[in-house]
Amino acid sequence: MSVTRDGDDRLSGSVGLAGQELTREFSGTLELLRTFEELVPALDTTVDPDKEEAKR
């Protein structure tokens, strides 16, 4: 996870899961939380980066 504040004091950066090359960019707290929801799998599921990228 890489986080900074921009000129408007918004959080921005990128986040990814350990051991995976896929990272997501975000700008703002709500986008950060949405990114966490997309990257962190629900119980008994796996993350398929191709399907997640298709949602965008």
C-alpha positions in Angstrom: 0.0 0.0 0.0 1.3 3.4 -1.0 -0.7 6.4 0.3 -0.1 10.2 0.1 -2.2 13.3 0.4 -2.7 15.5 -2.7 -3.0 19.3 -2.8 -6.6 19.1 -1.8 -5.7 17.0 1.3 -7.3 13.8 -0.3 -5.8 10.4 0.2 -4.4 8.9 -3.0 -2.2 6.1 -3.9 -2.2 2.4 -4.8 -3.0 -0.8 -2.9 -2.5 -4.5 -3.7 -2.4 -7.9 -2.1 0.8 -9.4 -0.9 2.2 -11.9 -3.3 0.2 -10.6 -6.3 1.3 -8.2 -9.0 -2.2 -6.6 -9.3 -2.5 -3.2 -7.7 -5.3 -0.7 -7.8 -5.0 3.1 -7.9 -7.4 5.2 -5.8 -8.1 8.8 -5.1 -10.2 9.6 -2.0 -11.3 7.7 1.0 -14.4 6.1 -0.6 -12.3 4.8 -3.5 -9.8 3.4 -1.1 -12.6 1.5 0.8 -14.1 0.3 -2.6 -10.6 -0.9 -3.6 -10.3 -2.9 -0.3 -13.7 -4.5 -0.9 -12.6 -5.5 -4.5 -9.2 -6.9 -3.5 -10.0 -8.7 -0.2 -12.0 -11.8 -1.0 -15.1 -12.8 1.0 -14.9 -15.9 3.1 -14.4 -19.1 1.0 -13.8 -17.2 -2.2 -10.8 -16.4 -4.3 -9.9 -13.3 -6.2 -9.9 -13.5 -10.0 -8.1 -10.3 -11.2 -9.5 -10.7 -14.7 -13.1 -10.6 -13.5 -12.4 -7.7 -11.2 -10.7 -5.7 -14.0 -13.7 -6.4 -16.3 -16.0 -4.7 -13.7 -14.2 -1.4 -14.2 
